[in-house]
Amino acid sequence: MPNVLIISGHPNLAASVGNITILLEVARALPGAEIRCLDTLYPDFKINVAAEQEALLKADVIVWQFPFSWYSLPGIMKLWLDEVFVHGFAHGSTAKLGGKKLILSFTTGAPQALYSSNGFFGNDVEDYLIQFETTAALCNLDMQKPVYTCGVSYSDRDETKIAQQKIMAKEHASRLVTVLLTLSSEPEMVV
């Protein structure tokens, strides 16, 4: 099994239904995966850049787990990216992350039907991922197909909706674990 590093960018994981369930399920299925929860590691938003870069260097597969926030990363994860993925480490002639696999694993509050050319947003979810694809290309990361689940909203949560979201999150975690296990069974390419 490759070294899997999961960066949780949820700004308040204690209040989460979907993302916390995904992380717990993945941790149960893949106990060797390292999970770094930015909200608990850095409640003061003071990122330990050296520790984060060290964790990234040990990883073969990097998973960014987050709730889609304004069609991008939540603030704490954007700060993490800004401070950790600096020139000379993540990109540039002395970059150190090249060749690692990157998986975006995220939830959206809006249902899937709103993410289409005919839907409210007028775009598919994948249309919003260009910034991540560009980041991966700049850092020479091998971006994998994203794993995402729509309709995990904070609004109007009742017990029934929470139960449904937990089921959706467990299905999401199962898909993510399958991808991670598939990556571990792929033969290493020799360049």
Secondary structure by P-SEA (a helix, b strand, c coil): ccbbbbbbcccccccccaaaaaaaaaaaacccbbbbbccccccccccaaaaaaaaaaaccbbbbccccccccccaaaaaaaacccccccccccccccccbbbbbbbccccccccccccccccccccccaaaaaaaaaaacccccccccccccccccccaaaaaaaaaaaaaaaaaaaaaaaaaaacccccc
